[in-house]
Amino acid sequence: MMTIQNIRSIDGGGDQIMLPVAETSVAAGYPSPAQDYFLGSINLSEHLIHDTTSTFIVRVSGHSMQGAGIADGDELIVNRARKPVDGSVVVAILDGEMTVKRLRLTPQGVVLQAESPDYPDLAVGELASLTVWGVAETCLHRL
C-alpha cells in the first residue's frame, strides 16, 4: 500500500522562483542542433500551484501507484479544494489510514484503485469511513 510520509503546506508569501525557458524544445529522439536562445523566464508557482490556500505537498511511501508514474519517495502537489471525479488520483483517508490511490466510482460503489498488479484495489464497504482529503495535481519525481 502506498501511504503518506509527511504533509507540508505551500508558503504563498515567499519569493517567486523564476527559471529561464529555452526557445526550442529538446529532441528526445534524434539530436538537433542546439540553440543558445531563451524566451524569458517562467514562474514555477504559477504553473504548479493553482490555489496556495488549499494546496499541500505530500511525500508518498510505497509502490502501489507505480503504473501512474508515482514512485516511493515522490512528492505530490495536492489540492484540497479540487473536486474529485472518477479517475482522479486522490489522497484518501480510509478507516483512519491515509493512502494515495486512483478514485473509481462504479455502479457497485467506490473503489480506491492501485496502479500496480502487486497491490489489491480497495473496495470501500458500506460501513467504511472514507474521506477524500485532496486531489493530486502534479507528481514531483526525481531522476
C-alpha distance (Angstrom), angle and dihedral (degrees) to the residues before:
residue distance angle dihedral
M1 . . .
M2 3.78 . .
T3 3.78 112.8 .
I4 3.79 139.0 178.9
Q5 3.81 117.8 -97.9
N6 3.79 99.8 -174.4
I7 3.79 142.2 -14.4
R8 3.82 125.9 -139.1
S9 3.78 128.1 -176.3
I10 3.79 122.6 -130.7
D11 3.82 113.1 -109.3
G12 3.78 103.8 -136.4
G13 3.80 94.1 -176.7
G14 3.80 98.6 63.5
D15 3.75 132.5 98.7
Q16 3.77 119.0 -69.8
I17 3.78 117.5 -109.2
M18 3.78 108.4 -132.9
L19 3.80 120.1 -172.9
P20 3.81 128.6 -177.9
V21 3.82 117.8 -105.7
A22 3.80 120.3 -142.5
E23 3.79 115.6 -127.5
T24 3.81 93.8 -133.5
S25 3.78 133.3 43.9
V26 3.80 120.8 -111.0
A27 3.79 116.5 -114.6
A28 3.79 114.6 -121.2
G29 3.80 91.0 -170.6
Y30 3.78 119.4 40.0
P31 3.82 118.0 5.4
S32 3.78 118.7 -104.7
P33 3.80 127.8 -160.6
A34 3.80 110.7 -78.2
Q35 3.78 119.8 -118.8
D36 3.78 124.2 -156.0
Y37 3.81 95.7 -148.5
F38 3.78 125.6 117.0
L39 3.81 128.8 -165.1
G40 3.78 95.4 -148.5
S41 3.78 131.3 -92.4
I42 3.78 137.6 -47.6
N43 3.78 129.0 -150.3
L44 3.81 108.1 -126.8
S45 3.79 91.4 -155.6
E46 3.81 90.8 60.9
H47 3.82 91.0 52.0
L48 3.80 99.2 41.7
I49 3.81 106.7 30.5
H50 3.79 121.7 55.7
D51 3.81 98.9 172.9
T52 3.82 119.4 17.8
T53 3.81 93.6 -167.1
S54 3.80 94.2 60.0
T55 3.81 102.1 28.6
F56 3.79 124.6 101.1
I57 3.78 137.2 172.0
V58 3.79 117.0 -128.9
R59 3.80 127.2 -173.3
V60 3.80 114.0 -140.0
S61 3.76 129.1 -144.6
G62 3.79 124.7 -159.5
H63 3.79 140.3 32.2
S64 3.81 106.6 -98.6
M65 3.83 94.1 107.1
Q66 3.81 99.7 48.0
G67 3.81 91.8 117.1
A68 3.81 88.7 60.8
G69 3.81 91.2 52.3
I70 3.81 94.2 -103.0
A71 3.80 113.4 130.0
D72 3.79 134.6 -174.3
G73 3.83 108.2 -76.2
D74 3.81 95.9 19.7
E75 3.78 119.4 133.9
L76 3.79 122.5 -131.4
I77 3.78 126.2 -153.1
V78 3.81 101.6 -138.1
N79 3.80 125.5 -167.0
R80 3.80 113.2 -155.2
A81 3.83 93.0 -169.9
R82 3.81 95.6 56.7
K83 3.79 115.1 100.4
P84 3.81 112.4 -120.0
V85 3.79 116.2 -127.6
D86 3.78 133.8 -177.9
G87 3.81 106.8 -65.4
S88 3.82 96.7 23.9
V89 3.79 118.0 135.7
V90 3.78 102.4 -126.0
V91 3.75 141.7 -176.3
A92 3.79 102.0 -131.0
I93 3.77 136.4 -179.1
L94 3.80 109.1 -141.6
D95 3.80 115.0 -176.2
G96 3.81 90.7 -24.1
E97 3.83 96.0 -47.2
M98 3.81 120.0 111.8
T99 3.81 115.6 -139.2
V100 3.81 142.4 161.2
K101 3.82 115.8 -125.5
R102 3.80 142.4 139.7
L103 3.81 110.6 -93.3
R104 3.80 114.1 -127.4
L105 3.80 120.9 -173.5
T106 3.80 106.2 -161.9
P107 3.82 133.2 171.2
Q108 3.82 86.4 -106.9
G109 3.81 92.5 53.8
V110 3.79 141.3 -91.9
V111 3.80 119.9 -24.8
L112 3.80 127.3 -172.8
Q113 3.79 100.6 -147.7
A114 3.78 123.8 -151.0
E115 3.80 117.3 -144.1
S116 3.80 95.5 -142.9
P117 3.80 128.2 71.5
D118 3.82 88.6 -136.5
Y119 3.82 92.1 68.5
P120 3.80 129.3 59.5
D121 3.77 124.7 -123.4
L122 3.80 113.7 -112.0
A123 3.80 112.9 -125.7
V124 3.79 107.2 -156.8
G125 3.79 107.0 -130.4
E126 3.77 124.6 -141.6
L127 3.81 92.1 -105.7
A128 3.82 95.6 41.7
S129 3.78 122.4 112.4
L130 3.82 111.4 -127.4
T131 3.79 128.3 176.4
V132 3.78 121.6 174.4
W133 3.80 99.5 -142.7
G134 3.81 95.9 -172.4
V135 3.79 147.4 -34.3
A136 3.78 120.0 -101.9
E137 3.80 111.3 -126.4
T138 3.80 103.5 172.6
C139 3.80 136.9 16.1
L140 3.79 116.9 -145.1
H141 3.79 104.4 -151.8
R142 3.78 123.9 179.4
L143 3.78 117.9 -141.6
